[in-house]
Amino acid sequence: MKVVAISTRHGLPAQHLLEAHHRLRAQVFSNRLGWEVGVLDGREADVFDALQPTYILAVSDSARVAGCARLLPAMGPTMVTHVFSSLLTHGHLNAHPSMIESSRFCVDTTLVDLRGGGLVHEATLTMFAGIIEWCIANGYTELVTVTDLRFERILARVGWHLSRLGEPKNIGKTIAVAGTLPVNAETFLRLRPSSYRSEFISPDGQRKRRNP
């Protein structure tokens, strides 16, 4: 499994992967979780997708999008400040230029293998490592996100601890919490799966491949 980072700032690279990622978001957030999100023609998208985010995608060996996340600089419009400010103490985020927001994180839970769902775990760790690697390469040291308590426990279990920015609250059908995560090489090396590969697109539009 490999991780790719693509952005509409470079035109429309890997359009088939972007399309698959929007369909995975619809499958997870609308169909499985029952969130009130905008779905059109089987694709989930919102206003933050128009802000030229970077998408981190985990791609299986069969070229299937196994996981995705959306990254936006925390100094600009973000979901945590414009949609989930109620989760922040005093409704305010102390954003800085080295902070980035991760949103719309999900993994395709239909991925299974003979070892009992190992691909799901691999996809999750691949996503974590890919997000951290891309952030380090682009000068970010801290990630802010909104998640639910179940996923907060997953983060703690793998040793990537969320520092809460407020008390958990009911958001729709889930109990959500906002928090920050450290971005550093130590965490990347600890979370990176043995099979990890990455393919990022640099600011000049060139593809850069990295191996473990």
Secondary structure as a PSIPRED ss2 file (coil, helix, strand):
# PSIPRED VFORMAT (PSIPRED V4.0)

   1 M C   1.000  0.000  0.000
   2 K E   0.000  0.000  1.000
   3 V E   0.000  0.000  1.000
   4 V E   0.000  0.000  1.000
   5 A E   0.000  0.000  1.000
   6 I E   0.000  0.000  1.000
   7 S E   0.000  0.000  1.000
   8 T H   0.000  1.000  0.000
   9 R H   0.000  1.000  0.000
  10 H H   0.000  1.000  0.000
  11 G C   1.000  0.000  0.000
  12 L C   1.000  0.000  0.000
  13 P C   1.000  0.000  0.000
  14 A C   1.000  0.000  0.000
  15 Q H   0.000  1.000  0.000
  16 H H   0.000  1.000  0.000
  17 L H   0.000  1.000  0.000
  18 L H   0.000  1.000  0.000
  19 E H   0.000  1.000  0.000
  20 A H   0.000  1.000  0.000
  21 H H   0.000  1.000  0.000
  22 H H   0.000  1.000  0.000
  23 R H   0.000  1.000  0.000
  24 L H   0.000  1.000  0.000
  25 R H   0.000  1.000  0.000
  26 A H   0.000  1.000  0.000
  27 Q H   0.000  1.000  0.000
  28 V H   0.000  1.000  0.000
  29 F H   0.000  1.000  0.000
  30 S H   0.000  1.000  0.000
  31 N H   0.000  1.000  0.000
  32 R H   0.000  1.000  0.000
  33 L C   1.000  0.000  0.000
  34 G C   1.000  0.000  0.000
  35 W C   1.000  0.000  0.000
  36 E C   1.000  0.000  0.000
  37 V C   1.000  0.000  0.000
  38 G C   1.000  0.000  0.000
  39 V E   0.000  0.000  1.000
  40 L E   0.000  0.000  1.000
  41 D C   1.000  0.000  0.000
  42 G C   1.000  0.000  0.000
  43 R E   0.000  0.000  1.000
  44 E E   0.000  0.000  1.000
  45 A C   1.000  0.000  0.000
  46 D C   1.000  0.000  0.000
  47 V H   0.000  1.000  0.000
  48 F H   0.000  1.000  0.000
  49 D H   0.000  1.000  0.000
  50 A H   0.000  1.000  0.000
  51 L H   0.000  1.000  0.000
  52 Q C   1.000  0.000  0.000
  53 P C   1.000  0.000  0.000
  54 T E   0.000  0.000  1.000
  55 Y E   0.000  0.000  1.000
  56 I E   0.000  0.000  1.000
  57 L E   0.000  0.000  1.000
  58 A E   0.000  0.000  1.000
  59 V E   0.000  0.000  1.000
  60 S C   1.000  0.000  0.000
  61 D C   1.000  0.000  0.000
  62 S C   1.000  0.000  0.000
  63 A C   1.000  0.000  0.000
  64 R C   1.000  0.000  0.000
  65 V E   0.000  0.000  1.000
  66 A E   0.000  0.000  1.000
  67 G E   0.000  0.000  1.000
  68 C E   0.000  0.000  1.000
  69 A E   0.000  0.000  1.000
  70 R E   0.000  0.000  1.000
  71 L E   0.000  0.000  1.000
  72 L E   0.000  0.000  1.000
  73 P E   0.000  0.000  1.000
  74 A C   1.000  0.000  0.000
  75 M C   1.000  0.000  0.000
  76 G C   1.000  0.000  0.000
  77 P C   1.000  0.000  0.000
  78 T C   1.000  0.000  0.000
  79 M H   0.000  1.000  0.000
  80 V H   0.000  1.000  0.000
  81 T H   0.000  1.000  0.000
  82 H H   0.000  1.000  0.000
  83 V C   1.000  0.000  0.000
  84 F C   1.000  0.000  0.000
  85 S H   0.000  1.000  0.000
  86 S H   0.000  1.000  0.000
  87 L H   0.000  1.000  0.000
  88 L C   1.000  0.000  0.000
  89 T H   0.000  1.000  0.000
  90 H H   0.000  1.000  0.000
  91 G H   0.000  1.000  0.000
  92 H C   1.000  0.000  0.000
  93 L C   1.000  0.000  0.000
  94 N C   1.000  0.000  0.000
  95 A C   1.000  0.000  0.000
  96 H C   1.000  0.000  0.000
  97 P C   1.000  0.000  0.000
  98 S C   1.000  0.000  0.000
  99 M E   0.000  0.000  1.000
 100 I E   0.000  0.000  1.000
 101 E E   0.000  0.000  1.000
 102 S E   0.000  0.000  1.000
 103 S E   0.000  0.000  1.000
 104 R E   0.000  0.000  1.000
 105 F E   0.000  0.000  1.000
 106 C E   0.000  0.000  1.000
 107 V E   0.000  0.000  1.000
 108 D C   1.000  0.000  0.000
 109 T C   1.000  0.000  0.000
 110 T C   1.000  0.000  0.000
 111 L C   1.000  0.000  0.000
 112 V C   1.000  0.000  0.000
 113 D C   1.000  0.000  0.000
 114 L C   1.000  0.000  0.000
 115 R C   1.000  0.000  0.000
 116 G C   1.000  0.000  0.000
 117 G C   1.000  0.000  0.000
 118 G H   0.000  1.000  0.000
 119 L H   0.000  1.000  0.000
 120 V H   0.000  1.000  0.000
 121 H H   0.000  1.000  0.000
 122 E H   0.000  1.000  0.000
 123 A H   0.000  1.000  0.000
 124 T H   0.000  1.000  0.000
 125 L H   0.000  1.000  0.000
 126 T H   0.000  1.000  0.000
 127 M H   0.000  1.000  0.000
 128 F H   0.000  1.000  0.000
 129 A H   0.000  1.000  0.000
 130 G H   0.000  1.000  0.000
 131 I H   0.000  1.000  0.000
 132 I H   0.000  1.000  0.000
 133 E H   0.000  1.000  0.000
 134 W H   0.000  1.000  0.000
 135 C H   0.000  1.000  0.000
 136 I H   0.000  1.000  0.000
 137 A H   0.000  1.000  0.000
 138 N C   1.000  0.000  0.000
 139 G C   1.000  0.000  0.000
 140 Y C   1.000  0.000  0.000
 141 T C   1.000  0.000  0.000
 142 E E   0.000  0.000  1.000
 143 L E   0.000  0.000  1.000
 144 V E   0.000  0.000  1.000
 145 T E   0.000  0.000  1.000
 146 V E   0.000  0.000  1.000
 147 T E   0.000  0.000  1.000
 148 D E   0.000  0.000  1.000
 149 L H   0.000  1.000  0.000
 150 R H   0.000  1.000  0.000
 151 F H   0.000  1.000  0.000
 152 E H   0.000  1.000  0.000
 153 R H   0.000  1.000  0.000
 154 I H   0.000  1.000  0.000
 155 L H   0.000  1.000  0.000
 156 A H   0.000  1.000  0.000
 157 R H   0.000  1.000  0.000
 158 V C   1.000  0.000  0.000
 159 G C   1.000  0.000  0.000
 160 W C   1.000  0.000  0.000
 161 H C   1.000  0.000  0.000
 162 L C   1.000  0.000  0.000
 163 S E   0.000  0.000  1.000
 164 R E   0.000  0.000  1.000
 165 L C   1.000  0.000  0.000
 166 G C   1.000  0.000  0.000
 167 E C   1.000  0.000  0.000
 168 P C   1.000  0.000  0.000
 169 K E   0.000  0.000  1.000
 170 N E   0.000  0.000  1.000
 171 I E   0.000  0.000  1.000
 172 G C   1.000  0.000  0.000
 173 K C   1.000  0.000  0.000
 174 T E   0.000  0.000  1.000
 175 I E   0.000  0.000  1.000
 176 A E   0.000  0.000  1.000
 177 V E   0.000  0.000  1.000
 178 A E   0.000  0.000  1.000
 179 G E   0.000  0.000  1.000
 180 T E   0.000  0.000  1.000
 181 L E   0.000  0.000  1.000
 182 P E   0.000  0.000  1.000
 183 V C   1.000  0.000  0.000
 184 N C   1.000  0.000  0.000
 185 A H   0.000  1.000  0.000
 186 E H   0.000  1.000  0.000
 187 T H   0.000  1.000  0.000
 188 F H   0.000  1.000  0.000
 189 L H   0.000  1.000  0.000
 190 R H   0.000  1.000  0.000
 191 L H   0.000  1.000  0.000
 192 R C   1.000  0.000  0.000
 193 P C   1.000  0.000  0.000
 194 S C   1.000  0.000  0.000
 195 S C   1.000  0.000  0.000
 196 Y C   1.000  0.000  0.000
 197 R E   0.000  0.000  1.000
 198 S E   0.000  0.000  1.000
 199 E E   0.000  0.000  1.000
 200 F E   0.000  0.000  1.000
 201 I E   0.000  0.000  1.000
 202 S C   1.000  0.000  0.000
 203 P C   1.000  0.000  0.000
 204 D C   1.000  0.000  0.000
 205 G C   1.000  0.000  0.000
 206 Q C   1.000  0.000  0.000
 207 R E   0.000  0.000  1.000
 208 K E   0.000  0.000  1.000
 209 R E   0.000  0.000  1.000
 210 R E   0.000  0.000  1.000
 211 N C   1.000  0.000  0.000
 212 P C   1.000  0.000  0.000
